[in-house]
């Protein structure tokens, strides 16, 4: 599985978005794969997974998370 860690987790390179604007990026590990439409909290910001895509030649997957409210 692309993005799967040998220890059983999944690794992501995320983009946290407010509309079309990227407000944060980073790396995230999860025990199980995330799915489009799933709610997720990164730090103190709550969002909805909008895309999960493989990254060519990378162990991580690209994760796009849309903020559910304006955190200012």
Buried (B, 14 or more C-beta within 10 A) or exposed (E): EBBEBEEEEBBBBBBBBBEEEEEBEEEBEBEEBBEEEEEBEBEEBBBBBEEBEEEEEEEBBBBBBBBEEEEE
